[in-house]
Amino acid sequence: MADTMDEYEKEAGCVPILHPEEIKPQSHYNHGYSDSLGRKSHIDDYSTWDIVKATQYGIFERCRELVEAGYDVRQPDKENVTLLHWAAINNRIDLVKYYISKGAIVDQLGGDLNSTPLHWATRQGHLSMVVQLLKYGADPSLIDGEGCSCIHLAAQFGHTSIVAYFIAKGQDVDMMDQNGMTPLMWAAYRTHSVDPTRLLLTFNVSVNLGDKYHKNTALHWAVLAGNTTVISLLLEAGANVDSQNIKGETPLDLAKQRKNVWMINHLQEARQAKGYDSPSFLKRLKADKEFRQKVMLGTPFLVIWLVGFIADLDIDSWLIKGLMYAAVWITVQFLSNHGCLRNIIDFFEYRCCGLMRPVIVDWTKQFTIEYDQTSGSGYQLV
């Protein structure tokens, strides 16, 4: 399976790595987004700064001074990055307006990934910058050196508000990049949270499309990434659990390769719910939530009754009674595998007149708890 995952990592394309120029000391990764963070505790002599550094820090007066002195705003630096790129990645809206007024090309390609300023702003999640660039005519459908348009980048990095804005501006929710990946596929593969997958599903995205090369659906990609949050969303949206990729593998096959019990169980339950499998009588009972709830509620009372019943039996042999108690214990152990033991323990600890000392259990250490960062206030389209 490791080889399979390596293959997907190598061939998926549009891998959301950071631009080399984005992690330089001058970029916002070290100095933040606001003008105030660019200021030192002492008074800097901005008159010695070159225009690239002044742009990165948002020193508008220094930038205007150099432009009026003859600097060409279209001129890229030694890394083929323009001033508009640097202003976009650091969210310097005033400088973007100024440079465009001085002739900067809004969709100029630059950097190692041959991206536009809009690509850079999208990667960093600067919604206000994205809005500004689109007002000046930036084209979000242009692809970068990895074959991705802006909506694919926004989906990869989990920038839900930007995904929503691009959709509001007419971008196709099923648009494929050069590798045949849709925004939903990228969200399923890269973003382990409810959004932007939930947002895309509300716009009637095609859940069962396959990508160009692997023929993986969004559900395949979610399984490959172990993205349990998105798997649940896709199953609720009616994703086809029997769709096959180019190798004939279904999402369930991939889950079995990963030996992920949660994914296997949920995908099997989805198949059974659609009538694809014919489970045995016991499996149908196990899948019946109402039946399981009744069993959990009734088990403590049944155990107590059995203990008393065995004790009152007119049998002189304690060996036989011991075997009967052992049978009850084995039954309880079996039921514990189906979630009933917790109910028995709770009954004795908290309801049996306090005869047994409660056992304090930290359930956060018993189970893996994943935090999903969702958009609490919904989506705001500017």
N, C-alpha and C positions, 0 to 999 in steps of 0.2 A: 504493500500500500504506500510505503514511503516513496517508491519509484513513481507510482501514479501521481502522488501529490507533487513531486518534483516536476513531473511532466506538465501538470497544470500550471505550476508557478512559472515555468519557462515559456509556455505557449499561450498563456491567457492574454498577454498583451496589455498595453495601457496600464502597466503596473504602477500603482500610485506611490512612487518614490518621490522624495523631495528633490527639487532642482539643486544642483551643487551651489548655484548662486544664491539660493534661498537660505543657506545655512552659514553664510559668511557673517563675521562679527558685526557688519554694518546693518544686517537685516533685522526685522522686528523680532526674530526669535530671541535675541539678546536684549533688545531695547524697547520692546513693547510697541503698542499701537498709537499712543497719544503723543502729542507734541511735548507735553510736560516731562515724559519719560526720557526724552532726548536731551534734556537740560542737565548740566553738571551742577555740582554743589558750588563750584566757583564759576566765575564769568569766563566763558570761552571766547576766543578770538575767532569768530566765524569768518572773518575776512581772509583767513588762510585756507579755508576749506575749498576743495574742488566741488564741482556741481553735483557729482554723483553722491558724495557724502552728505551734502546739504539737502539733496532730495530725499535721501533715506531718513534723515532726521527731521524733515519738514521745515527747514529754515527758508521760509519763503523769500525774505528780503535778499538773502545771499544768492538764491537761485535767479531771482529777477535781475539782480545786478550783473551776474555773469551772462545771462541771455541778452540783456541790453548792450553788453560789451561785445557781443558778436557771436556767442556760442550758439551753434546750430542744434535745436532741440531734437532734430531727427537723427543726429549723429550717435551711433551706438558706441559703447565703451569697448575695451579690448576683449570682453567676453561676449560681444554681440548682444548686449542688453541696452535698451534705450532708457532714457529718463522716464518715459511714460510707464515702462515696466516697473522701475523702482518706486515710482509714486503709487502705482496700483497695489503692489505687494505690501507696502507700508501704510496703505489707506490714507494717502495725502490728497484729499479731494480738491483742495484749493490749488495745489500744484498741477493736478490733472487738468483742471479747467484752464489754467494759465498756459500749460504746454500745448494743449490742443488749440487754444487761441493763437498761438505762435507757430502753428503749422505741424504739430506732431501728428503722426499717422496713427489713428486709433487702433487699427488692426495690424500693426507692425509685428512681424514675427521676430523672435529673438530668444537667446538663451540656448542651453544645451538641448532642450526638448522642443525647440522651434515653436514656442508658444506665443500667443498674443497677451497683451496686458490683461485682457478679460480672463484668460485661462489662469493667470497668476492670482488675480483677485478672487476667482472662484475657489481655487485650491485652498486659499487662506480663510475662506468664509466671510469675506468682507461684502455683506449685502449692500451697504450704502455705496460702495465703490462699483459694484456690479450694476446697480441702478444708474449711477452717473455715466458709466461707460456706454450702456445701452442707449441713454439719452443722446449721446454723441455719435450713435450709429454703429457701435461695435456689433459684430456678427457672432452670436453664440453658437452657431452651427459649424464654424470653422474647426478643423481638427488640428491637434498638436502633433509632435513628432512620434507619439505613441498611438496615434489613431483615434484619440478621444475628443469629443466635443465637450463643451462646458457642462452640459447637463449630466454627462457621464462622470465628470470629475466631481461635481456636487454630490452625486449619489454615492460615489466611492468614499468620500470624506465625511458623509453624514450631515451635510449642510442642507437641512430640510427646507429652510426658508428660501434658500437660493433655488433649490429644485422647484419649489412652488412658484417662484417668480418667473423662472424660465418657461414653465408650463403656461402660466398666465400670459406670457408674451408669445405664445404660439408654438413652442417647441413640442415635438411629437414625443409622447411618453414612451412609445415603442421604438424610438430612434435607435438604430444600431450603429456602433462605432465600426472602425475598419476591421475589427476582429469578430464582428457579429454579436457583440455583447450589448444588451439593452440596459438602461438605468436600473431596472428592477434586478437584473442579474448581478450587476455590480453592488447594489445595496445588499443583496442576499449574501454575497461573497465577502464583502469588506466591512459592512456596518452591523455590528452586533447590538442593535437596539431596535426599538419598535419603529422609529422613523429613520430614514424616509420611506421605508417599505410600506408602512401603513398609508402614507400620503399617496404614493403611486397607485396603490390598490383602490383608493377612493376615486381615481380618475379612470377606472375601467381598463387598466393596463392588461395586456395579453399575458396571462400567467403561464401559459404552456408553450410559449415560443422557445425554440432551441437556438443556441448560438451557432455561428457559421462553421466552426472547426470541430468542436467536440459534440455538438448537438445536445449539449446539456441545457436543461431548463433551469429556471431560477431555483426550483426545489433541489435539483442536482447540486447546484453551486452552494446552496445553504447547507446541504448535508456534507459536502466536501469541507466546508469551513467550520462544521460543528456549530452552526448558528441556530441554536434551539429556539430563540425568540422568533426569528423569521420563519423557521419551519412551521411553527404553530400558526402564524399569520397566513402563510401560503396554503396550508391545509384548510383553514377556515374559509379561504377565498376560492376553494375548489380546485387546487392544483392537482394535476393528474399524477397519482402515485405510481402508475404503471408505465409512464413515458420512458422510452429507452434512448440512450445516447448512441454515439456512433459505434461503440463497443457492445451495444446491446444491454447495457447496465441500467437498471432502474434506480431511483433514489434509495429504495430498500436494499438493493445489492451493495451500494456504496456504504450505507450505514452498517451493514454486516461486515464489510471489509474493515471499517473503522472500529468494530466491536463496541459500538456505543449503544448501550441497553435502552437509554431513553429514546433515542431516535428510532431504533428498531421497533420498540413497543408502539410508539405513536404512529409510525408509518403502517404497521400491521393493523392497528385499530382503524386507521383511515381506510385501508383496503376492505376490512370487514364491514365498516359502515356503508360502503358503496356496494356491498354484496359480492365482492370479488373472491372472498374466501368463504369456505363453509366450516366454521370452527366446530369443535366438539361441544357436547352439552356442557361440560365443565368450563370450557373456555368462554362459552356464551354467558354462563352464570358469572364468571369472573369479570367479564366486560360490562355486566349489568350494574350500573352505579347504585340503583335503588336497592337491589338485592345485597350488594356489599354493605350498604349503610345499615340495613336491617340486621345483617350478620354481626357487624361491629357492635351494634347496640344490644343485641341479645346474648352475645358470647359471655360477658361477665356473669349474668344471671344463670346461664346454663352451667358454667363451671362451678359456681357456688352450690347449685342444686345437685350436681353430680357428686361433689365432695360429701355433702350431707347424706345423699342417697346411699353411697357406698358405705359410709360409716354406720348407717342404720340397718344394713343388710344382715339377715340372720345367718351369718357365716362365721364359723369359729376360726377358720384358717386365715391368719393375717397375711400369709403368702399370696393367697388369691386376691385379697383386698389390695395388697401392695401392687400386684400386677394390674389391677383395675385402675389404681391411681396412676401407675406408669402409663397406661393407655390414655388417660385423661391428659397427662403431661405431654405426651407425644402429639396428641391432637392440638393442644394449645401451641406447641412449637410449629406445627404445620400452619395453623391459622396465623401465627405471627408473621409468616412470610407473605401474608395477604393483608397486613396492616391491622390485625385485630389485637395483637399483644399490647399495643400502646393503650387501647381502650380498657383492657383488663387491668393494667398497671394503674391507670387513672382511677378506676373504680376503687381499688383497694387503698390507694394513697389518700384519696380525697373524700370518699363517700362511705367508707366502712368504719365510721365512728372514730377515725383517727387511730385505730389499733396498730396500724403499720406506719412507720416513720416515712414521710414523703422523701422521695429521691429527687434532688434538684438536678435537672438535666439542661445543659446549654445546647439548645437545638441548633444554634448557628454553627456549632462544631460537628453536629451530626449530619448535616446536609450542606451541599454547596449552594450558596445563595448568590445569584447574579443580579446586579443592579442595572436596570435598563433606563438610560437617560431619555426621557420622552419630552415632547414639547408641551409644556403645561398649559400654555395659553392659546394653543391652536396655531393656525398658520395666518400670517399677516402678509397680504400682497400689497406692495407699494405701487 
